[in-house]
Amino acid sequence: MIHGGRGPLRGTVAASGAKNAVLPLMAAALLAEGKTTIRNTPDLQDVYTLNHLLRVIGAKVEFKADSHDLLIDAYGASFAEAPYDLVKKMRASIYVLGPLLARFGHGKVSLPGGCAWGPRPVNLHLEGFQALGAEIELDEGYIIAKAPSGGLRGGKIKFEPSSVGATGNVLMAAVLAKGSSRIENAAMEPEITALADCLVKMGARIDGIGTSTLEIEGVDRLNPITFTNIPDRIEAGTFLVAGAMIPGSEVTVTDVRPDHLTAVTDALRQAGATVTIGDRRVTVAAPDELRPVDCTTEIYPGFPTDMQAQWMTLMTQATGGSTITDTIYADRFKHVPELERLGAHLTVEGNHALVRGADRLKGATVMSTDLRASVSLVMAGLLAEGRTEVLRVYHLDRGYEAVERKFATLGADVVREHYDEFT
């Protein structure tokens, strides 16, 4: 429940560990027989879902939410299957297929579920595994992958288009393949760099980290390690954009990597906000009048698709019209009808959304359809006069840790009335 129109947001919040980085890091722990510790693990529903899946596979998992340390002992892992009941809750469950294939020579993973928007096919993952010699079969909603006799072998993969998920999954398989592998048009997102850095610390041999071409020389085994997860650039960007919405606001986000936020902070400056970069901190001060800024989502280091919905909410307050184009997911506009319920004037044409701007929003009951749509509706509720109720907030819990408490720290009137069951 949100009571909006209460004035500016002011204060400091700390970014949590990155959701989109920790999930592949957790899957990577399956590659080593022993105890791996992942520090700065966020307390999120997606983490608990993958913890459950790792236990089904046979790993021992202990999550210390107070210290954000996640301990995974994969020594006893032996069940190379990810059942539908778990995978349907989170698309990222497919990350276990690469490690299962590499370590055990086979894996069976349900076709993924997750947010209710957009076709996000897994064909790039499967084509990458096939390039490493795996045989792939689809049977009754499951992906069944088998390595050739003697294990996976090195191969060359070129992703068209670039894919974060496929890059991470195939990279985890390639590090234990025999011989050399090359991944072209690899994703360059910080989350992939974090995964590659973790794998190298485990003993993998990877060149070209942070570039679009990864060269991998397979090794016989990897070792369990302790690794610190990176900050969540999407959560940080969300609070920075929120800090620019209301005149008089000034929001500082700490524990961040400012270099991961350049596309967002550049756009905020164009919109008239004052952005101050410090050591692991960024401060945004809202302008008296927001300028409209057209936004096009792109692969990293471009503007992230995971910030598109939040930027749309911001642009409803700009003086003048703006256009938002999503080149990553053409139909990622499920939040538009809900923002319109609050009074926003929006038009969707293909993969473009037109925002009229300078809208006065009014509270209403809205329903979230996916993770980033959820938080954009919370932000809109802060702008709206009166009371806004956001339903199905379990989507929020998949990617934002204690979001209502963090907004309350900034002076927002946000209260969770009850916890949704994640089903």
N, C-alpha and C positions, 0 to 999 in steps of 0.2 A: 504494500500500500504506500502510495507516494502522495504527499501534500505539496503541490508545486507552487510556484510564484512567490516563494518565501525569501527571495533575495539572492545575493551572490554566494558562490562557493569559495571558501577560503581555508587554507591549511595545507597539511602535508600528508601524503600517503606513501607507503612503500610498495614497490612492485613485488609481486610474488615470482616464484620460479616459473619458467615458461612451460605451459601445457604442451604446446606443439613440439617442444624439444624433449621433454621428459618421457613421453610415450615411446618414441624409438629408442631412447636410452634404456628404458626398462626392458624392451624386447632384446636389445643387444646383450643384456646380462645373461641371456640364455646361451650365448656363444661360449661362455667360460664355465668350466666346472669348478664352482667354488662361490665364495661370498663377495658380492659386489655391493658397494654402498653408493647411493646417489643422493647427494646433498642438495639442499634448496629445492626439494620436491614440493610442489603446491598441494594443498589439501583440497582436492577436487574429486568430483564424482567419476570422471574419466580415469583418474589414478586408481580409485577403488575398483572400478570395473576391470582394468587391466591386471591389477593385483590378483583378483579372483581368477582371471584366465591363467595367469602364471602358476597359481596354485593347482589349477586343474591339470596343467601340463606336468606338474610334479615339483615345482620349485617351492622352497620355503620363503615366505615373504613376511616382513615385519615393517610396518610404517609407523614411525614415531612422529605424529602430527605436530607435537609441541616443538620439536627441534627441526622438523621438515627433513628428517633423514629417512631414506628408504633402503632397507637391507633385503637383498635378493640372493638367496643361496640356490644356485641352479644345478648343484652337484647331482641331485636325485631326479632331475627332470628326465622323463622318459616317455610321456604320453604326447605324441606329436599331432595333437588335434585341437582345434578351436571350435567349439560347438556353436550352433546358431543362437541359442538363448543368450549367449554373451556377446557374440559379434554383432547381433542386431542392434545392440545399444550403442555401439561406437565403431565407426568406420576404421579407426586407427588400429583395431584389433588385427587387421591384416598384416601389420608390422611383424607379427610373430612368424609369418610364413617363411621369410628369408632366413632367419636364424634356425628354424626347425629343419629346413631343407639343407642348410649348410652343416649343422651338427649331426643330424640323424639320417640324412639322406632321403628323407621323405617328410611330407606334411599334409595335413588335411584341414582346411580352414573354410568355414562358411563364407559365402559371398556376403560382403559387409552391408551394414545398415548405418544408422546415424541420423544426422539432421534431415529434415523432410524437405529438401530442396535439391533440384539439379541432378542431372546425370553425371556421376563421377565414376566412370568405368575403371575397372582394374586391369584393363588389357595391357597397359604399359608395364605394370608389375610382371604380368605373366610373360610378355614378350622378352623382358629382361632376364627372367629365369630360364627361358628357353635358349637364350643366347649363351647361357652358362651350361647348357647341355641337359637341362631338366625336361622331363616329359610332363605335360600338363593335360589334365582331364577335368571336365566339368560334369558332375554327377549329382543330380537331385539337390541343387543349390549349394554344392560344396566344390571348392577347388582342391583337386588332388594332385600333388606335385611329387615327382620322384626323380632323384638324381641318377645319372648313369652309373654303371658298375665302376667302382673306384672313386666315386664322388664327383662333385661339380668340377668343371674345368673352366679355365679362363676364357673370356670371350669379349666381343666388342658390342656395345649397346649405344645407340643414338636415340634419345627420347625426342619425339615429336608429338605434342609440344613438351616443353620442360615440365617435370612433375616432381614436387617435393616428396610425396609418398613413395613413388616408384624409385626415385633416386636413393632414398634411405633404405628401402627394402632390398633392392638389388645390391647396394653397397654392402649391406650386412651379409648377404650370401656370398659375394665375390671375395671377401677377405679370407675365407677359408677354402676357396676354390684352388685347384692346382693350376699354376701358371699365372700369366698376366691377363688382366682385364682392363678395359678402357670404357668409361662412361662419358659419352659426349652429350652436349646440351644438358648437362647435369644442373639440378637446382642449386642456386647459390645462397639460398636463405640462411640466416644465422643458425637456424635449427639443424640444418644439414651440416654446417661447419662444426657445430657442437658435437653431433654424432660422430663425424669423422675424427675429431680431436679425441673423443672418448675411445674410439676403436684403435687409434694409434697408441694411446696410453695402454691399451690392453695387449698391444703387441702387433697390431696390423701394420702393413706397409702401404701407405697411401700418399701419393703426390698430387699436387694441384688443388689442395684443400682451399676452398673459398673462390675457386674459379669454376668455369663451366665445363672443364674437362678433368676428370678424375682418373688417375692411373693407379691400379692396384696390383700388387704382387702378392699372391696368396701365400699364407703361412699355414703351418700344421695345426697350431693351437693358439688360443688366446687365454689371457690370464685375468682373473677377477681383480678389480681395482676399486679405489674410491675416486669419485668424480663429482664435480660441482656443476649443477645445472645453471644455464644462463637465465637472466631475467626475462620476464614475459613482455615483449615489445608491444603486443597487441593490448594487453591490459594497461600498460603504461600509456600507450597512445590514446586509449579510451578516456582515461582520467585527464589527460592533457587537453583533449578536444572538449571534454565537459567543462574544463576550466576556462574555455574561451566563449562559452555560450551566453553568459549573463554578464552585463556590464558591472564592473566592480569586483569581479572574481579574480582570484590569484591562487593558483594551485601548483604545488611542488610535488613531483614524483621522485622518490629516491630509490636507491638500489637498482639503477637502470644502466643500460649501455647506450649513451646518447648517439653513438654512431649507428646503432640499429634503428634509430627513430628519425633519421634525416628527412625522409619523404614526408612524414607527418609534420615535423616541426617547420619544414620549408612551406608546406601548405598553410599552416597556421599563421606564419608571418605574412604570407600573401593575403590572408583574410583580415589582416590588421592587428593580430595579437602580438604582444611583446613576448619573445621567447628568450630565456636566459639559460645558457648551458653551463653546468658546473661539473665537478668531479662526481660521477655516478649520480647526477641529479639534473632534472630539467624543471624550470619554472615557466608557467604560462600565465600572463596577465591579460584579461579580456579587454578588447577595445570598446570604446563608447559606441561604435557603430561597426558591425561586421560587414566586410566586403564580400560579395559573391565570388567564389573561386570554382571554376570547372575542375572536375577531378576524373582521372582515368586510372583504373587499377591496372597494375602491371606486375610481372614477376619481379622479385627483389633485384635491385634496390629501389624499384618503383613503388608507387603507393599501394599498400597491401589491400587485397580484396576483403580481408577480415576487418578492415577499418571503414569499409564503404557505407554500411548502415549508420555508423556513428557520425560519419561526415554528413550524411543526408540530414540527420537531425540537426546538426549545427547549421547547415545551409538554410533550414527553414527560418532561421533568425537573421539571415543576411539581408541587406538592403539591395534588392534586385534578384534577378533570376540566375540560376546556375544549372549546369548539366553534369550528371554523374554517369560515367560509362564504365561498365565492368567487362573487361576483356578476358577475365579468367573464367567466370561463371556467368553466362549470358542471362540466366533467369534467376539471379539471386536478389529478387526484389519482393520476397514474401512479406516484408515489413511494411511495404508501401500502403496497403489497405488499412493496416492498423494505425499508421501515422496519420492517415486521412481521417480516421475516427476521432483523432485528437484535434483536427482542424488544419492539418497541413494540406497545401495545394500541390499535388504531385501528378505527373503524367509519365507513364512508362511507354516507351516506343522501342521494341526490341531489347537491346542491351543498354539502352539509354534511359535515364530517369531525369525528367525536367522538374526543377524545384523553383517555385515562384518566389519564395523568400519573404521575409518580414511578416510571417504569419503569427497571429495570436492564437496560441493553443489553449484548449480547454480540456479539463480532465474527463476521462471516460474509462470504461473497462476495455482492455485490449488483451490480445492473446499472442504470445510469442510462438514462433514456428521453428526457430533455430537459435543457436548460441548467440551470434552477434546481433540478430534481430532483437533478441531479448534485451540486451543492454541498451540498444538504441531506443527502445520503448521506455526503459527506466529514465534515460536522459531526457526524453521528450516529456515524461511525467514531471520532471523537475522544472521544466519550462512552463508547463500548463497551469492555468489557474484552476484551483480546486483540487479534487481528489482523483487520482488515477490508480486503477487496480490492474496489475499485470498478472495474467494467468499463465500457468505452465512454466513457472520459473525454474523447474528442474533443468531446463536448458542452460540457465545461468550457472548453475552449480557444476556444470560440466567444464566450465572454463574460467570462472571468476571466483576467487577465494574470498569469502566473507564480504561480498560486494556491498551489501546493505550497511555493514559496519564501516566500511571505508568511505562510502558516501556520507554517512552520518558524521564521520570525523571532519568532513569538509563543511558541515553545517546543514546538510540536506535532511529533510524530514522523510526518511525512508524506513519502513518497518516491514519485516516479514511476519505475516500473520500465522502462517503454518508452513511446514515443509512438505513439498510434493514428494510422493513416492516416485522414484525413477524406474520406469517400466518400459 
